[in-house]
Amino acid sequence: MLVAAAGCRPARPRPQWTGVLPKPDVLLARIAARRRAITTLRGFAHVSYESAEEKLGSRHAVVGAPPARVRLGVLTPHGAVAVVTANARELAVWVRRDHRTYRGPATAASIGAWVGVPLRVADVDAALAGLPPEREATGAATVAYDESAGLVRLHVPIAGGRQDLWYAGDGPNPVVSETTLDGTKQVLRIAFADYRTIGGVTLPLDVDMHLEPAGRRVHVRWEQPTANGAVKEDAFTFPVQEGVEEMPLERYTQGPS
């Protein structure tokens, strides 16, 4: 027993924070400034969707225009196999193999049935731009050093839960955010990595979303995107096409009855 005890080494303590904590208003102002700075975002990205049952992934053509307009084209070497458009009113999903376009209200529930994570359209835009979902604070924001994570944490109370953002020291951009989703006990955790400055806008090229405790994941790895370019408004509404059957969105999200 004495020999075993002598071979055990205590865990090294995590270094204590010795810096000056940033003010909550300063961190919140930086997030707000980045939201205002991004008017459109477009490019190619590899997007993967994971659950306990399966993992799917492919190259996507992505167009976003905050606060609530998104277009995704699911690509193969033979062209697009699906196109998804969403705006404040409608979510449309065109599926080539079905020869159908499915349409319905763009709600968190309908988007959740599609990607596995119940997000508002504006939340999808925010995540693609490397930002946490925008939520109104219901109380005063606070900043503290999170010893368990070794990061500075900004805590914001919101309706139904919380929004926390973690920063590496006095870095200007968050590395992780957690947000309680509307009307649920689920938390959306987003990790932001590989920040770049593109066209004067700071963006993370790696956005990794986890829905906890459901265990679902959506991972976006951007190729070089373009920020604030011109995008036509009709990009976010999928047209009715001759020879393509129109179906209600629930037939896609729930499957045939």
BELKARA-V979792 format. One line per field, one symbol per residue. burial: 1 if it has 24 or more other ideal C-beta (glycine too) atoms within 12 Angstrom, else 0. A space follows every 10 residues. Layout:
BEGIN
burial=???
END
This chain:
BEGIN
burial=0000000000 0000000000 0101001101 1001101111 1111111110 0000000111 1111111111 1111000000 0111111001 1111100001 1111011111 1111111111 1111111111 1111100000 1110110000 1111110100 1111111100 0011111111 1100011111 1100000100 1111111111 1001011111 1100111000 0000111100 0000001010 0110000
END
